[in-house]
Amino acid sequence: MTTRVLDTGTDKLLGSVTDGVATLTLNNPTKRNALGDEMTPALRRMLLETETDPDVRVLVLTGAEGAFCAGGDIGGMGDTLAGGKTPNTDDMISRLREAQNTASLRLYEYSKPTIAALPGAAAGAGMSIALACDLRITGESGFLYPAFGAIGLSGDFGGSWLLSHYIGPARAKEVYFTNHRILPDDGLALGLFNRVVADEELENETQALAQQIADFAPMALRYMKENHNRARSTDLRTAMNMEADRMIRTLLSEDHKEGARAFMEKRKPDFKGQ
């Protein structure tokens, strides 16, 4: 096992790559890992860097010291969106749209599999970011919590769209309208959590799942994600047409040839991403 530390430019975001798995850890525990002026730009940049890093095949996003992410820092949110100036509605909307596009949307469209690992609360925009990942694994102390209604806000970072797609609009509206906290067992039953594990096993279980995925062919994984994301917004004919395109491209890849050889030789394939 080899580990490479990533330079995120701030101690508010920790990063490393181990055997094809990049882990980004939100690290602002005194504020339950709330997004802020240092963490958020670093996260945006590291999402770009890890996506283009050939050593990275899977991304894990987690939080430090018993929390995933509390969402925006309420104390400084308005000033941040105002850019340190007198609040201007249009400018603030523009800044928020950019923040959303470079975090939640980038995670959702990230070309490699992503896993959110929840050691505790994923609240507000933190819930939205967790939902933007492909898979979610939580410790027994983890939960999803919209939080917006409690402070008179409507919600951002794509949470309403994502939650509606996962559990249906009526249930998603109820969660938001009542500020309902989705605990591990409920989230597992709703399909929001892929796995629930003991708190002390979260890191190891997440790494094992990420490593299992990282051992497969990168091109095949990328096209699988494309296919499933596309399935949510297109018709069956279009989805099958694109499946055929992606299937042939993987069929002609060097990784498929290696996979076929390994199958015949009864050994584990060594995929190179070609």
N, C-alpha and C positions, 0 to 999 in steps of 0.2 A: 504494500500500500504506500503510495506516494502522495504527499500533500503539498500544494503550492498556495501560498498566501496571496490574496489579491489586494492590490493597493486601491482602496475606495476613496482615498483622500480625506477621510474623517473617521473618528472612532465611533461615530453614531451609526455606522454601517460596517459590519465585519464581513469579510469574504474569503473563501478558499475553494480550491478545486482538489478533489481526491478521487482518483481512478475514474475520471469521466463525469463526476458529479460536482457541480458548483453549488455551494451553499452561501446564501446571503442572509445575514442575521441582523435584523433591526435592533439597534442597541441604544435605546434611550430609556432605561428601566425606571428612572425616577418619574417619568411621565408615561409609563406603561407602553413604551416604544411608539409614542405618538409621532406622526410625521411632522417635520420641522424644516427650517431653512437650511440645515446642513444635511440631514438624512435624505430628504426628498430629491434634491439634485443628484446626490451620489447614487441613489437607487436608480434613477433614470439612466445615468451614465453606465452603471454596471449591467443593467439589462441589455443595453446595446453591446457592451464589450463581451459579455458572456455569450450572447447569441452568435457572435461572429468568431468566437474562440474555438478552434478545431478540437481542443482538448476537452471541451464541455459537450456532453451529450444529454444531460438532464440538469434542470435547475431546481434547487430546493430553496424556498423562502420561509424563514422562521423568525422568531423573536427571542430576545434574551430575557432571562430571569422571570419566567412564569407568565409572560404575556406575549401575544402575537403582535397586535398593533391596536392602539386605542383610537385610531383615526387621526383627524387633524388636531393640532394643538389649539384648543379653544382659546387660550390666552393670547395667541399671536396670529390666529387664522385671518382675522380681518385685516390686520396690518400687512400680512404677507400678500394677500390677494390684492390689496390696494397698492402694493409696490412701494410702501413707505410714504405714500402721498395721500392727499385728501381723497377719500373714497369716490370712485367714479364707476357707476354701474357697468357700463360697457367694457371698460378696461378690466374690471374684476371678473366679469364673465369670460373674457378672453383668456385671462390668466388661469382660471379654473379649468377651462376647456383644454388648455395646453397641459396642465398637470394631469388631468384625467387621461388624455391621449397618450402621454408618455409614461404612464404607470399601468392603470388597469387595461387599457386597450393594447398597450405593448405586450403585457403579460398574456392576454387572451390570444393575440396573434403571434406570439413568440414561436419561432419555428422548431423549437425542441420541447419535449414534455416538461411540464412544470408541476411541482408539488408544494402545497402550502402545509407546513407542519405547525400545529397550534398547541403551544404549551399552556395557553390561557386564553384570555379574551381576544376575539377579533371583532372590534366594535366600529361602528360608523364606516368611514372610508376603509378602515382595516378589514371589516367584513367584506366590503366590495372587492378589495384586492385579493383576499383569500378566495372568493368566488370566481375571480378571473383566472385563477390557476386551474390546471387540468384535473388535478386530484387533490384531495384534502385528507390528511390524517391528523387525528387529534388525540391528545392525552385526555385522561378523565377529567382534568380541570379546564379543558378547553371548551369554548362555546362561541356561537355567532350571535351578534347583538346589534340591531340597527342603530339604536341610541339617538337617532336624529330627532325623533319626536319629543324626547325629554328636554331638549334645548331649543325647541322651536324651529328646527330646520327640516327640509324636505328630503334630503339625501343626494349623494353624488357618487362619482367614481364608478358608475355603471351598476350599482347594486340592485336597483329596481328591475332593470332588464335581465340581469343574470339570474336573480332569484326567481323572477316570473318564469323564465325558461326552464329552470330546474324543477320547480315544485308547482307551477301553474299560477296564473294571475290572482285567483281568489285567495289562495293561501299566502302568496307573497304580500298582497295588500293587507291581509290580517296581521302578518308579522310586522309590517311597517306601521299600520294604524295603531296597534296595541303595544308597540315597542317590545315585542315578544323575544325573550332570550331562548335561543335554540341550543339545548343541551346535547351532549354527545349521543345518547341513545335516540333522542328524537331526530337529530341530524342524520344519524345512520339509517333510521327507518325512512326518512324522506329522500335519501340518496345524496345528501349534501356532504356527508363524510363517507369516504371509502373505507376507513378503518378507525376503530377506537382502541387505544392501547393504554396501558398503565403509564402514568406520568414519567416514571423513571425509565421506561422503555421507549419513549417517543423518539429520541435521537437515533438509537440503534435500529428501531423498526423502520424509521424513515429512510435511513441510509441503506438498509437492506432492500427496501422497495425501489429506491432510486437506482441502486446498483443493478438490480434485476432488470430494470428497464434499459439502463445504459449499456448492457451487454448485447442488446439487439442492434440491428443495422440502422445507422442514423438516417439514411435516406428513407427507408421504410417507415420509421417512426415519424419523420417529418410529414410524409404523405398521409399516414394514418390520421395525424392530427388535422391536416387540411381537410381530409374527407369528412371527418366527424364535425368539424366546425362548419363546413359548408352545408352539411345535412340540415342544420338548424335554420337555414335561410333560403333554401332552394327546393325545387321539385325533384321527384325521383328520377326522371329522365336525365336532367342535368347532372344530378349526383352520380348516376351510373356512367354517364359519358366521361366525367372527370375521373371516376374510379378506374375506368378502362385505360385512360391516359397514364395515370400514376402506376397502375399495375404493370403496364408494358415497360415503363421506364425503370421500375425496380427489377423486372424480369431480365432486362438487358444489363443490369449493373454488375460490377465485379463482386459486390457483397452477396448477391444472389448466387453467383457461381461458387463462391466460397461456402455459402450455406448449404448448397446442394452437395458439394464435395464432403463437407463435414457430416452431413446426414448419412451419406453412403459409407463413410469411413468410421461412423459411430464415435465421433468426437465433438467437442464443443467448437463452434465456428469462431473464427477470429476476424470480426468485421472491421474494415478500415474506413468506412464512410465513402466508398467509391462505387 
